[in-house]
């Protein structure tokens, strides 16, 4: 279970760094090269790479979070079933 949280936090940090870098370095650049609006090629390519990092890391961290919530819910369900079994065994034996 700890590995899932490590994956979540790692990609959340990657997302935050890419988001901050995009807003800092290429804030006014659209990651698609339009012919009407001249933009430096390095800025367009940097914006595209940073946006791709944002999307991939955001998706991976969201998937990891959903999976970890599922594992947590399954763990709670197992704890509840074990507690009910113990209570049934306690009252049946008496």
N, CA, C and O atoms as CSV, one atom per row, in Angstrom:
chain,resi,resn,atom,element,x,y,z
A,1,UNK,N,N,0.821,-1.190,0.000
A,1,UNK,CA,C,0.000,0.000,0.000
A,1,UNK,C,C,0.870,1.261,0.000
A,1,UNK,O,O,0.496,2.275,-0.589
A,2,UNK,N,N,2.022,1.197,0.656
A,2,UNK,CA,C,2.895,2.359,0.682
A,2,UNK,C,C,3.454,2.686,-0.697
A,2,UNK,O,O,3.692,3.852,-1.012
A,3,UNK,N,N,3.665,1.658,-1.522
A,3,UNK,CA,C,4.198,1.906,-2.863
A,3,UNK,C,C,3.223,2.719,-3.697
A,3,UNK,O,O,3.632,3.568,-4.488
A,4,UNK,N,N,1.944,2.463,-3.523
A,4,UNK,CA,C,0.932,3.231,-4.243
A,4,UNK,C,C,0.950,4.696,-3.866
A,4,UNK,O,O,0.805,5.567,-4.723
A,5,UNK,N,N,1.128,4.968,-2.584
A,5,UNK,CA,C,1.201,6.367,-2.151
A,5,UNK,C,C,2.475,7.029,-2.653
A,5,UNK,O,O,2.478,8.217,-2.977
A,6,UNK,N,N,3.564,6.254,-2.716
A,6,UNK,CA,C,4.814,6.808,-3.253
A,6,UNK,C,C,4.637,7.204,-4.714
A,6,UNK,O,O,5.099,8.264,-5.136
A,7,UNK,N,N,3.964,6.346,-5.486
A,7,UNK,CA,C,3.705,6.658,-6.899
A,7,UNK,C,C,2.831,7.900,-6.997
A,7,UNK,O,O,3.096,8.790,-7.805
A,8,UNK,N,N,1.790,7.958,-6.173
A,8,UNK,CA,C,0.892,9.119,-6.198
A,8,UNK,C,C,1.650,10.404,-5.906
A,8,UNK,O,O,1.528,11.375,-6.653
A,9,UNK,N,N,2.427,10.426,-4.833
A,9,UNK,CA,C,3.128,11.651,-4.456
A,9,UNK,C,C,4.234,12.003,-5.444
A,9,UNK,O,O,4.476,13.183,-5.702
A,10,UNK,N,N,4.911,10.998,-6.001
A,10,UNK,CA,C,5.948,11.276,-6.992
A,10,UNK,C,C,5.366,11.987,-8.209
A,10,UNK,O,O,5.897,13.004,-8.656
A,11,UNK,N,N,4.271,11.445,-8.742
A,11,UNK,CA,C,3.690,12.060,-9.933
A,11,UNK,C,C,2.950,13.353,-9.616
A,11,UNK,O,O,2.820,14.215,-10.485
A,12,UNK,N,N,2.464,13.503,-8.387
A,12,UNK,CA,C,1.874,14.780,-7.993
A,12,UNK,C,C,2.945,15.873,-7.955
A,12,UNK,O,O,2.692,17.009,-8.353
A,13,UNK,N,N,4.137,15.524,-7.475
A,13,UNK,CA,C,5.243,16.489,-7.455
A,13,UNK,C,C,5.693,16.806,-8.880
A,13,UNK,O,O,5.961,17.964,-9.198
A,14,UNK,N,N,5.778,15.789,-9.740
A,14,UNK,CA,C,6.151,16.027,-11.142
A,14,UNK,C,C,5.123,16.951,-11.799
A,14,UNK,O,O,5.489,17.858,-12.547
A,15,UNK,N,N,3.842,16.720,-11.520
A,15,UNK,CA,C,2.799,17.585,-12.063
A,15,UNK,C,C,2.973,19.020,-11.572
A,15,UNK,O,O,2.882,19.959,-12.362
A,16,UNK,N,N,3.221,19.193,-10.286
A,16,UNK,CA,C,3.374,20.539,-9.734
A,16,UNK,C,C,4.587,21.255,-10.319
A,16,UNK,O,O,4.525,22.448,-10.612
A,17,UNK,N,N,5.685,20.530,-10.488
A,17,UNK,CA,C,6.888,21.142,-11.056
A,17,UNK,C,C,6.658,21.531,-12.517
A,17,UNK,O,O,7.041,22.623,-12.934
A,18,UNK,N,N,6.038,20.645,-13.291
A,18,UNK,CA,C,5.770,20.963,-14.702
A,18,UNK,C,C,4.781,22.120,-14.818
A,18,UNK,O,O,4.935,22.983,-15.682
A,19,UNK,N,N,3.779,22.141,-13.961
A,19,UNK,CA,C,2.794,23.228,-13.977
A,19,UNK,C,C,3.462,24.554,-13.629
A,19,UNK,O,O,3.224,25.568,-14.285
A,20,UNK,N,N,4.292,24.541,-12.605
A,20,UNK,CA,C,4.998,25.763,-12.231
A,20,UNK,C,C,5.980,26.220,-13.292
A,20,UNK,O,O,6.100,27.416,-13.558
A,21,UNK,N,N,6.686,25.270,-13.902
A,21,UNK,CA,C,7.644,25.630,-14.953
A,21,UNK,C,C,6.931,26.201,-16.171
A,21,UNK,O,O,7.421,27.141,-16.797
A,22,UNK,N,N,5.782,25.639,-16.506
A,22,UNK,CA,C,5.043,26.169,-17.650
A,22,UNK,C,C,4.548,27.579,-17.381
A,22,UNK,O,O,4.637,28.446,-18.251
A,23,UNK,N,N,4.031,27.814,-16.195
A,23,UNK,CA,C,3.527,29.155,-15.861
A,23,UNK,C,C,4.667,30.160,-15.733
A,23,UNK,O,O,4.477,31.348,-15.991
A,24,UNK,N,N,5.852,29.690,-15.337
A,24,UNK,CA,C,6.987,30.599,-15.148
A,24,UNK,C,C,7.686,30.924,-16.457
A,24,UNK,O,O,7.942,32.093,-16.746
A,25,UNK,N,N,7.997,29.913,-17.249
A,25,UNK,CA,C,8.841,30.124,-18.419
A,25,UNK,C,C,8.081,30.421,-19.698
A,25,UNK,O,O,8.542,31.231,-20.502
A,26,UNK,N,N,6.955,29.805,-19.912
A,26,UNK,CA,C,6.208,29.995,-21.155
A,26,UNK,C,C,4.730,30.290,-20.847
A,26,UNK,O,O,3.832,29.585,-21.304
A,27,UNK,N,N,4.511,31.334,-20.073
A,27,UNK,CA,C,3.155,31.644,-19.610
A,27,UNK,C,C,2.235,32.096,-20.748
A,27,UNK,O,O,1.050,31.764,-20.744
A,28,UNK,N,N,2.752,32.835,-21.704
A,28,UNK,CA,C,1.907,33.401,-22.760
A,28,UNK,C,C,1.967,32.614,-24.061
A,28,UNK,O,O,1.512,33.104,-25.095
A,29,UNK,N,N,2.510,31.423,-24.031
A,29,UNK,CA,C,2.674,30.634,-25.245
A,29,UNK,C,C,1.637,29.528,-25.264
A,29,UNK,O,O,1.464,28.800,-24.286
A,30,UNK,N,N,0.950,29.413,-26.390
A,30,UNK,CA,C,-0.004,28.333,-26.591
A,30,UNK,C,C,0.772,27.134,-27.117
A,30,UNK,O,O,1.581,27.298,-28.031
A,31,UNK,N,N,0.558,25.920,-26.571
A,31,UNK,CA,C,1.359,24.781,-27.016
A,31,UNK,C,C,0.977,24.243,-28.391
A,31,UNK,O,O,1.273,23.091,-28.708
A,32,UNK,N,N,0.332,25.052,-29.197
A,32,UNK,CA,C,0.024,24.705,-30.578
A,32,UNK,C,C,0.490,25.880,-31.430
A,32,UNK,O,O,0.148,27.028,-31.147
A,33,UNK,N,N,1.253,25.602,-32.448
A,33,UNK,CA,C,1.806,26.677,-33.271
A,33,UNK,C,C,0.735,27.200,-34.229
A,33,UNK,O,O,0.341,26.500,-35.161
A,34,UNK,N,N,0.272,28.410,-34.004
A,34,UNK,CA,C,-0.685,29.059,-34.900
A,34,UNK,C,C,0.082,29.890,-35.926
A,34,UNK,O,O,1.103,30.496,-35.601
A,35,UNK,N,N,-0.405,29.915,-37.148
A,35,UNK,CA,C,0.259,30.685,-38.202
A,35,UNK,C,C,-0.022,32.180,-38.047
A,35,UNK,O,O,0.780,33.004,-38.485
A,36,UNK,N,N,-1.143,32.537,-37.435
A,36,UNK,CA,C,-1.502,33.948,-37.291
A,36,UNK,C,C,-0.659,34.666,-36.240
A,36,UNK,O,O,-0.377,35.857,-36.367
A,37,UNK,N,N,-0.271,33.951,-35.231
A,37,UNK,CA,C,0.447,34.550,-34.116
A,37,UNK,C,C,1.875,34.014,-34.082
A,37,UNK,O,O,2.076,32.859,-33.705
A,38,UNK,N,N,2.870,34.810,-34.461
A,38,UNK,CA,C,4.244,34.301,-34.460
A,38,UNK,C,C,4.763,34.107,-33.040
A,38,UNK,O,O,4.706,35.009,-32.204
A,39,UNK,N,N,5.270,32.901,-32.795
A,39,UNK,CA,C,5.847,32.571,-31.496
A,39,UNK,C,C,7.183,31.878,-31.740
A,39,UNK,O,O,7.346,31.185,-32.744
A,40,UNK,N,N,8.133,32.056,-30.840
A,40,UNK,CA,C,9.416,31.362,-31.010
A,40,UNK,C,C,9.222,29.847,-30.937
A,40,UNK,O,O,8.446,29.342,-30.125
A,41,UNK,N,N,9.935,29.147,-31.792
A,41,UNK,CA,C,9.785,27.692,-31.857
A,41,UNK,C,C,10.177,27.021,-30.546
A,41,UNK,O,O,9.519,26.074,-30.115
A,42,UNK,N,N,11.242,27.501,-29.908
A,42,UNK,CA,C,11.657,26.895,-28.640
A,42,UNK,C,C,10.565,27.038,-27.586
A,42,UNK,O,O,10.385,26.138,-26.765
A,43,UNK,N,N,9.844,28.132,-27.592
A,43,UNK,CA,C,8.791,28.343,-26.599
A,43,UNK,C,C,7.606,27.415,-26.858
A,43,UNK,O,O,7.012,26.879,-25.922
A,44,UNK,N,N,7.268,27.230,-28.132
A,44,UNK,CA,C,6.161,26.328,-28.465
A,44,UNK,C,C,6.514,24.899,-28.093
A,44,UNK,O,O,5.690,24.190,-27.514
A,45,UNK,N,N,7.730,24.463,-28.418
A,45,UNK,CA,C,8.141,23.105,-28.085
A,45,UNK,C,C,8.245,22.901,-26.575
A,45,UNK,O,O,7.866,21.846,-26.065
A,46,UNK,N,N,8.750,23.891,-25.866
A,46,UNK,CA,C,8.821,23.792,-24.405
A,46,UNK,C,C,7.431,23.706,-23.800
A,46,UNK,O,O,7.195,22.917,-22.885
A,47,UNK,N,N,6.517,24.509,-24.302
A,47,UNK,CA,C,5.141,24.471,-23.806
A,47,UNK,C,C,4.492,23.118,-24.089
A,47,UNK,O,O,3.749,22.598,-23.256
A,48,UNK,N,N,4.771,22.548,-25.260
A,48,UNK,CA,C,4.205,21.239,-25.586
A,48,UNK,C,C,4.748,20.153,-24.660
A,48,UNK,O,O,3.985,19.315,-24.179
A,49,UNK,N,N,6.046,20.159,-24.407
A,49,UNK,CA,C,6.655,19.145,-23.535
A,49,UNK,C,C,6.132,19.285,-22.112
A,49,UNK,O,O,5.796,18.289,-21.472
A,50,UNK,N,N,6.062,20.509,-21.617
A,50,UNK,CA,C,5.580,20.715,-20.263
A,50,UNK,C,C,4.104,20.349,-20.134
A,50,UNK,O,O,3.693,19.783,-19.121
A,51,UNK,N,N,3.313,20.665,-21.143
A,51,UNK,CA,C,1.895,20.285,-21.096
A,51,UNK,C,C,1.734,18.767,-21.136
A,51,UNK,O,O,0.873,18.215,-20.451
A,52,UNK,N,N,2.562,18.089,-21.940
A,52,UNK,CA,C,2.511,16.624,-21.973
A,52,UNK,C,C,2.887,16.035,-20.617
A,52,UNK,O,O,2.250,15.088,-20.155
A,53,UNK,N,N,3.915,16.589,-19.976
A,53,UNK,CA,C,4.290,16.129,-18.634
A,53,UNK,C,C,3.152,16.349,-17.638
A,53,UNK,O,O,2.877,15.491,-16.799
A,54,UNK,N,N,2.502,17.491,-17.734
A,54,UNK,CA,C,1.374,17.770,-16.845
A,54,UNK,C,C,0.261,16.743,-17.035
A,54,UNK,O,O,-0.251,16.186,-16.064
A,55,UNK,N,N,-0.104,16.499,-18.274
A,55,UNK,CA,C,-1.218,15.589,-18.536
A,55,UNK,C,C,-0.900,14.154,-18.120
A,55,UNK,O,O,-1.736,13.484,-17.514
A,56,UNK,N,N,0.297,13.684,-18.440
A,56,UNK,CA,C,0.665,12.310,-18.094
A,56,UNK,C,C,0.782,12.146,-16.585
A,56,UNK,O,O,0.228,11.203,-16.019
A,57,UNK,N,N,1.495,13.053,-15.928
A,57,UNK,CA,C,1.677,12.911,-14.486
A,57,UNK,C,C,0.371,13.120,-13.725
A,57,UNK,O,O,0.137,12.466,-12.709
A,58,UNK,N,N,-0.469,14.013,-14.201
A,58,UNK,CA,C,-1.777,14.186,-13.574
A,58,UNK,C,C,-2.645,12.950,-13.722
A,58,UNK,O,O,-3.341,12.562,-12.784
A,59,UNK,N,N,-2.609,12.333,-14.885
A,59,UNK,CA,C,-3.394,11.115,-15.104
A,59,UNK,C,C,-2.888,9.962,-14.247
A,59,UNK,O,O,-3.683,9.238,-13.648
A,60,UNK,N,N,-1.571,9.788,-14.184
A,60,UNK,CA,C,-1.013,8.693,-13.391
A,60,UNK,C,C,-1.307,8.904,-11.908
A,60,UNK,O,O,-1.646,7.951,-11.206
A,61,UNK,N,N,-1.183,10.129,-11.427
A,61,UNK,CA,C,-1.461,10.365,-10.006
A,61,UNK,C,C,-2.943,10.179,-9.697
A,61,UNK,O,O,-3.283,9.699,-8.616
A,62,UNK,N,N,-3.824,10.543,-10.613
A,62,UNK,CA,C,-5.256,10.318,-10.401
A,62,UNK,C,C,-5.579,8.826,-10.384
A,62,UNK,O,O,-6.359,8.371,-9.547
A,63,UNK,N,N,-4.992,8.067,-11.294
A,63,UNK,CA,C,-5.211,6.615,-11.315
A,63,UNK,C,C,-4.670,5.980,-10.037
A,63,UNK,O,O,-5.315,5.103,-9.461
A,64,UNK,N,N,-3.496,6.413,-9.592
A,64,UNK,CA,C,-2.928,5.869,-8.349
A,64,UNK,C,C,-3.810,6.206,-7.163
A,64,UNK,O,O,-3.997,5.371,-6.278
A,65,UNK,N,N,-4.355,7.410,-7.128
A,65,UNK,CA,C,-5.237,7.801,-6.032
A,65,UNK,C,C,-6.507,6.963,-6.024
A,65,UNK,O,O,-6.954,6.533,-4.962
A,66,UNK,N,N,-7.088,6.729,-7.183
A,66,UNK,CA,C,-8.298,5.909,-7.272
A,66,UNK,C,C,-8.017,4.487,-6.825
A,66,UNK,O,O,-8.806,3.902,-6.084
A,67,UNK,N,N,-6.893,3.922,-7.272
A,67,UNK,CA,C,-6.536,2.566,-6.860
A,67,UNK,C,C,-6.284,2.478,-5.365
A,67,UNK,O,O,-6.704,1.513,-4.725
A,68,UNK,N,N,-5.608,3.466,-4.797
A,68,UNK,CA,C,-5.337,3.435,-3.372
A,68,UNK,C,C,-6.622,3.612,-2.562
A,68,UNK,O,O,-6.746,3.027,-1.487
A,69,UNK,N,N,-7.561,4.387,-3.041
A,69,UNK,CA,C,-8.861,4.491,-2.353
A,69,UNK,C,C,-9.601,3.155,-2.426
A,69,UNK,O,O,-10.275,2.769,-1.470
A,70,UNK,N,N,-9.483,2.456,-3.536
A,70,UNK,CA,C,-10.086,1.127,-3.654
A,70,UNK,C,C,-9.457,0.133,-2.700
A,70,UNK,O,O,-10.164,-0.665,-2.087
A,71,UNK,N,N,-8.141,0.168,-2.564
A,71,UNK,CA,C,-7.447,-0.719,-1.625
A,71,UNK,C,C,-7.866,-0.393,-0.195
A,71,UNK,O,O,-8.089,-1.296,0.612
A,72,UNK,N,N,-7.971,0.882,0.115
A,72,UNK,CA,C,-8.383,1.311,1.446
A,72,UNK,C,C,-9.809,0.848,1.751
A,72,UNK,O,O,-10.083,0.373,2.853
A,73,UNK,N,N,-10.717,0.984,0.783
A,73,UNK,CA,C,-12.097,0.542,0.971
A,73,UNK,C,C,-12.165,-0.972,1.152
A,73,UNK,O,O,-12.934,-1.461,1.979
A,74,UNK,N,N,-11.376,-1.710,0.394
A,74,UNK,CA,C,-11.342,-3.169,0.553
A,74,UNK,C,C,-10.809,-3.559,1.930
A,74,UNK,O,O,-11.316,-4.488,2.559
A,75,UNK,N,N,-9.800,-2.855,2.386
A,75,UNK,CA,C,-9.253,-3.120,3.717
A,75,UNK,C,C,-10.305,-2.857,4.795
A,75,UNK,O,O,-10.440,-3.645,5.731
A,76,UNK,N,N,-11.047,-1.761,4.673
A,76,UNK,CA,C,-12.103,-1.469,5.643
A,76,UNK,C,C,-13.199,-2.531,5.608
A,76,UNK,O,O,-13.740,-2.909,6.647
A,77,UNK,N,N,-13.521,-3.005,4.413
A,77,UNK,CA,C,-14.539,-4.051,4.298
A,77,UNK,C,C,-14.073,-5.326,4.972
A,77,UNK,O,O,-14.856,-5.975,5.666
A,78,UNK,N,N,-12.818,-5.699,4.786
A,78,UNK,CA,C,-12.284,-6.908,5.422
A,78,UNK,C,C,-12.251,-6.780,6.939
A,78,UNK,O,O,-12.519,-7.749,7.650
A,79,UNK,N,N,-11.925,-5.595,7.438
A,79,UNK,CA,C,-11.920,-5.377,8.887
A,79,UNK,C,C,-13.329,-5.533,9.437
A,79,UNK,O,O,-13.527,-6.125,10.498
A,80,UNK,N,N,-14.312,-4.998,8.710
A,80,UNK,CA,C,-15.700,-5.099,9.165
A,80,UNK,C,C,-16.172,-6.556,9.156
A,80,UNK,O,O,-16.835,-6.996,10.096
A,81,UNK,N,N,-15.837,-7.302,8.112
A,81,UNK,CA,C,-16.233,-8.712,8.032
A,81,UNK,C,C,-15.578,-9.507,9.155
A,81,UNK,O,O,-16.237,-10.344,9.771
A,82,UNK,N,N,-14.310,-9.268,9.434
A,82,UNK,CA,C,-13.620,-9.967,10.520
A,82,UNK,C,C,-14.251,-9.646,11.871
A,82,UNK,O,O,-14.393,-10.528,12.718
A,83,UNK,N,N,-14.628,-8.389,12.072
A,83,UNK,CA,C,-15.266,-8.014,13.339
A,83,UNK,C,C,-16.626,-8.694,13.476
A,83,UNK,O,O,-16.982,-9.148,14.563
A,84,UNK,N,N,-17.386,-8.769,12.391
A,84,UNK,CA,C,-18.684,-9.441,12.444
A,84,UNK,C,C,-18.505,-10.926,12.709
A,84,UNK,O,O,-19.283,-11.501,13.471
A,85,UNK,N,N,-17.521,-11.561,12.118
A,85,UNK,CA,C,-17.261,-12.982,12.352
A,85,UNK,C,C,-16.885,-13.234,13.810
A,85,UNK,O,O,-17.318,-14.224,14.400
A,86,UNK,N,N,-16.084,-12.348,14.389
A,86,UNK,CA,C,-15.713,-12.501,15.790
A,86,UNK,C,C,-16.926,-12.353,16.705
A,86,UNK,O,O,-17.066,-13.088,17.683
A,87,UNK,N,N,-17.799,-11.404,16.384
A,87,UNK,CA,C,-19.000,-11.230,17.197
A,87,UNK,C,C,-19.927,-12.434,17.087
A,87,UNK,O,O,-20.491,-12.878,18.087
A,88,UNK,N,N,-20.087,-12.964,15.878
A,88,UNK,CA,C,-20.935,-14.141,15.704
A,88,UNK,C,C,-20.352,-15.335,16.464
A,88,UNK,O,O,-21.088,-16.069,17.123
A,89,UNK,N,N,-19.063,-15.527,16.377
A,89,UNK,CA,C,-18.431,-16.642,17.073
A,89,UNK,C,C,-18.567,-16.483,18.587
A,89,UNK,O,O,-18.729,-17.469,19.305
A,90,UNK,N,N,-18.504,-15.286,19.053
A,90,UNK,CA,C,-18.610,-15.028,20.484
A,90,UNK,C,C,-20.007,-15.357,21.005
A,90,UNK,O,O,-20.143,-15.959,22.070
A,91,UNK,N,N,-21.042,-14.968,20.265
A,91,UNK,CA,C,-22.414,-15.201,20.726
A,91,UNK,C,C,-22.902,-16.621,20.465
A,91,UNK,O,O,-23.768,-17.118,21.185
A,92,UNK,N,N,-22.362,-17.273,19.451
A,92,UNK,CA,C,-22.767,-18.650,19.156
A,92,UNK,C,C,-22.187,-19.598,20.189
A,92,UNK,O,O,-22.848,-20.564,20.571
A,93,UNK,N,N,-20.950,-19.345,20.659
A,93,UNK,CA,C,-20.325,-20.227,21.628
A,93,UNK,C,C,-20.987,-20.136,22.996
A,93,UNK,O,O,-20.929,-21.103,23.756
A,94,UNK,N,N,-21.609,-19.025,23.337
A,94,UNK,CA,C,-22.225,-18.884,24.655
A,94,UNK,C,C,-23.562,-19.485,24.720
A,94,UNK,O,O,-24.207,-19.446,25.768
